[in-house]
Amino acid sequence: MPLRHLIPVLFLTACLPAAAQDSFAVTGTDGTALTAQPTDTFDAAWAMATLPDGRMLVTEKEGNLVLVSAEGARLGLIDGTPPAQDSGQGGMGDVILHPDFAQNGLIYMSPVEWEGGRSGAVIYRARLDLTETGGTLSDLQRIWQQVPKGETTRHYSQRMAFGPDGLLYVTSGDRGLQTPSQDMGTNMGKILRLNDDGSPAAGNPFAADGGVAAEFWTTGHRNPLGLAFASDGTLWSHEMGPRGGDELNRIEAGSNYGWPVVSDGDNYSGVVIPDHDTTEQFTDPAISWNPVISPSGLVMYDGDLFSDWRGQAVMGGLSSQAVIRVAPGAGGAQEVARYSWGERIREVEQAPDGAIWALEDGYGGRLIRLTPAG
């Protein structure tokens, strides 16, 4: 081919969208095979939510909220997002829809906010008006904050989920400081239960303690990076442990999950932490991992495409570089399978048709659609 003809061909090839990438096979540790289809790329994507029309919202840590097609292609940016700064483990965090989104258009975002040299997670609520290639946020309201702000850039957590009761559940990490998790004077190291305007929900188990404790649903958490309700209404959360001891927990009102007093891992310094089974004071995890999997993102699967996955937890793994499937049971939980293609997985989401979306971590990370092979 003459060079003058070859150059345009090379240019067009280089500019092909990520959606043009070939699919590939992934075989799980249980021997089952999936088809993985890359659809587009993102810069430090952190979370995703599915809109009623099948399109999606994806957050990027530096502050972007991206509108994505139902097929997984970037369509454009949403204007008017709250300020966010990619710092350490924080930035633009989770995004979820109000249960009545189809009527009120409300979404919730959890960026990290800075005041001088101190930071903390916050929650904003806003009205989303969509276009074909993006949209705009209006009526932006800051409705909740992590208190107090701190100097570390670790363990913000920032995950949110609406429950069957119509209330907002939020994970708030210990900021790498450990002791806040057992401190009733700070909402760090807790899972919270709030009204949709960010105020403490009535009937919370620690309301009688007064102050910020009125927000608490559970205590004793380290860095919960997954939060999801199962179809039976059970709330599940996973969290990163220290050196060992990542956990998947069944979340029950008023329970204390033990951090930093007990853990199935030890401190990075080498200082030993008593295991969960050494005391009955705290709630044991349904399952823990050592070595760690670094879980991030969580869905409780209820689709039809993977019929044998129903009722199971599907989570991303960062250090484990896998999508991990776990089956809860009466006495705890059991890992069923891992599906790995050598990339850190930051987020997972169930598509309306039952496929699994997986977001790779980092700049240039791909959005991958997982379906049964064959």
N, C-alpha and C positions, 0 to 999 in steps of 0.2 A: 504494500500500500504506500503511495507517495506520502512524504512527510507532511505536506500541506493538508492531506486528508486525515492523517493519524493524529495530529495535534488536537483537533476538535473532539475526536473520539476519546482521547485521554482526558481532556478537560471535562467532558460530560460524565465519564466514569467516576472521576474524582469528586464530582458534585452530586452524585446520586444520594438521595436521602437514606438515613439509617434503615428505613422501612424496606429498602431494596436488599438488605443483607439476607443471606441464605439462612434458612432454619437449620437447626442441628438437633441431634438426639442426645438425651440425657438419661442415663440409667441409674435408678436409685439403688441404695444399699439393700433393698428388699427384692431387687431383680426386675422391678417394673420399669417400663420405658415411657418417657415423655418426649413430646416434640416442643422445642424451644424456638420461638420466632421473635428475633429482635425487630423492634418497630421504630425506635427513635432514640436519641441520646439527650442527656441532661447534665447540668453542671451542679454537682453536689446535691442531687435530689434527696429529699428527706421524707416526704409523705405524699399520699395520694388519696383522693376521694372520688366516688363515682356519682355523677349527676343523674337525674331522672331520665334524661334522653340518651344515656349511655356514654356521653362524653365524660371526661375526667378533669380534675384539678390536681396539679402536681406542684409542690413547693420545692424551691431551691434555696439552700442555706443562706445565700447572699441577699435574699429578700424577694425573689421573684415568685409570683403565683402564675402558673402556666396552664392555659386551656389546651386540652389534648383530645383528639378525636376518639370515637369509640373503637377505632382500629389501632390507636396508640401513636398517632402522629401529632407532633406539636402544631398547634394552630395559631397561637399568639399569646401575649401577656395580658393579665388583668391589671388595669390601672387602679391607683389609689390604695395600694397595700400599706399596712403600717410599717414603720421603720424597723429594720432588722440588720444585724451586723454579724457576719460569719466569724465567730471567735471561739476557738477551741471546739468544744462539743456542742456549741449553741449557734443559733442563727434563726432563720425562719423555720419554724418547727412544723407542727401538725396542722392539718386542715380537715374539718368535718362539716357536715350539713346539719342544720336544725331539722328535727323530725318533721316539721311542717314546711320544709323548704319550698315545696311546690306551691304553697300559698303565700309564704312571707319572704322567700328569697334570701333568708339569713344563712350566713356561714360563720364559722369560728376558726380563728388562727391563733397560734401560740408562739410568737417570736420571742427572742431574748431582748430585753431592754437594758440600756446602759445609763447610769447616772454617775458622771465622773469616772472613776476607776472601778466601779462596782456594778454588778449586773444581776439580773434575775429574769426568770420566765414570766411572761404576762399573757393574758388572753384578750383578744379583740373580737368583737362581734360586728358584722357589717352586712349590708344588703348588696347582693350581687345581681347586676344586670348584664346579661350575656349578649354577645353578638356572634356572628359566624366565626370570627377570628380572634376573639378575646372577650373583653368586657370591662366593666367599671364597678368599683366598690363605692358605696355611699353610706351615710349615717354610721360612720366608723366610731365605735365605742370601746374604750378600754374598760373591761369589766372585772378583771381579777389580776392579782400579782403575787408572786412568790416573795415571802418576807422572812428575814430581811434580805436585802441585796448583799452579795458577797464578792470577794476579790478573785475567786477561782472561776475557771471557765469549764467546769466539769459537772456532769450529772444533773443537768437541768430537767431531763426526762420529757416533759412537754406533751405527753400523749393525752388524747381526749376521746370520749365515747359517750353517746347518749344511750340511756338505758330504756327498757320497756316502760319504766315509770315516767318517762319524759324528762328526766333529770340529767344533768351534765356531770360526768365522772372525769377526773383529771389526775394524772400522775405527776408528782412533784418530787424530784430526786433530792438526795442529801447534800448535793453540791460538792461531793468528795470530802465532806467534813465529818462524816460518821455520826457524831453525837446528836445532830438535829433530829435524827430519825426517832429518838425516844424522848424528845423535848416537846412538851405540849404547848410551848409558847411560840413555836414556829411551824409553818405549814410545809417545811422541807422534810423529805423522807416520808411522805404520806401519800395516800390516795384519798381524793376529796370528792364530796358529793354536793353539787351546787344546783341552784335554780338556773334557768336559762339566761337570767340576767347577771349571773356571777355571784349572787348572794348565797349564804349557807342555806341548804335545804332543811325544811322542818323534819324533825325526827332523827337527825344525825346522832350517833351514839355518844359523842363527847360534848354535846351542846351544853350540858350542865357545868362543864369546866370553864365556860365563858371565853371571850376573846376569839382568837383565830381558831381555837379547837372546835368551834361550832361547825367548821368546814369539814372536819375529818370524817372519813368513812373507815379507814384502816391506818395503822401506824407500823413503824419498823421496817421501812423499805430503803433500799440503796439507790438503784438507778433503774426504775421501771420504764422500759422502752417499748412495751406492747400492752395494749388494753383492748379487750373485745368481749362482747356478750355472745353467749351461745344461744341457740334457738329456744332452749328451755328457760332462758332468763338468767342463767348463771354467768357471773362476771369472772373473767380470767385475766391475769396479767403475768408477764414474765419480766425478769430483771437481771441485770448483769451483777454477778458476784464479784468478789475480789480476785485473788489468785486461786481459781476454782470456785465452785458453788453457784454458778448461774442457776436460776430457779424459774419454774412455772408454778404459779399459785392460783388456787381457787380463792377468790376474794369474798370474804364474808364480813358483814358489818361488825365493827368493834374489835376485830382480830388484830393482834400484834404479831408481825412476821419476823421479829427478832433481831434485825440488824441494828447496831453492830455487835450486840451481845453474843449472838450465835450466828453461825453460817456453816455451810458445808464446804467452804473454802477458807483460806488463811490470808492474812495481810500480805501485801507485796513486800513488806519489810522482813517477812519470815516469821513474824509474831503469830503464834497459833491462836485461832478463834475456836471456842468450843462448838462442836457440831450441834445441829438441831435436836438430835436424839438424846442429848445430855440433859435436857430440861423439858418439862411439860408446860412451862409458862407461856411458850410461844407456839404459833401455828406453823406446822411443818409444811415445806413445799410439796406439791404433788409429785414433782420430779426435780432433781438437781443434776448438774453436769460437772464433771471433773475428769479430764480437762474441759475448759469452758468452750461454749459455742458462740458467745457474744450475741445474744438474740436481739433482733431489732425488727419491729413490725409484727403484727399478729392478726390473724382472722380465725374465727371458729367456723369451719366450713359447713355449709348447709345446702350446697348445690347438687345438681343432678349429673353434671358431666363426669365427675369422679364419684360415682355413687358409693364406693366403699370408703370414701374419706368423710362421709357425713358425721358430724359431731366431733371431729378431730380438730386439733389446733394445727394451723399451718403458720410457720414463722420464718423470718429471714435470719440468716446467720452471718455475722461479719467475719470474725477470725476463722470460723468454720467454713466460710465460703460455700454456703449451701442454703437451700430451702429445706426446712426440717418439718417433719410430720409427726405429731404426738397424739396418742389416743388416751384421753382421760378415762379413768375407771373408778369404781367405788373405793378402792384402797389407795388411789394415787393416780399415776399416769405412766405411760410407757412409750419410749421413742419407737416409731414404726419404720421410718425411712429418712434418708437424706438424699437430696438431688443436688449434685455439684457440677459446675462447669468452670471452677477455678476463679470465681469473682466474688467479692464481698457483696452481700445482699442487705440493703438498707431497709427495704419496705416490701410488703406483700399486700395484695388486695384481691378480693374475689370479684370477677366480672359478672354482669347480669346473666350470662349464659353458663356460668359455672367454671369458666377458665380461671386460672390464677395469673395475675400480673405480678412480676417481680422487678423491682427497681435496683439496679446495681449502684453501689456506693461510689462517690468520688466524681471528679470532673470528667465528662465524657462517658459517664455510666449509662448503660443501655436500659431501656424498658423492654422486658422480655415477656411474651405471652406463652404460658405453659398449658398444653392440652395433652390428652392421651395420645400415645403414638399409634400409628396405623390408620 
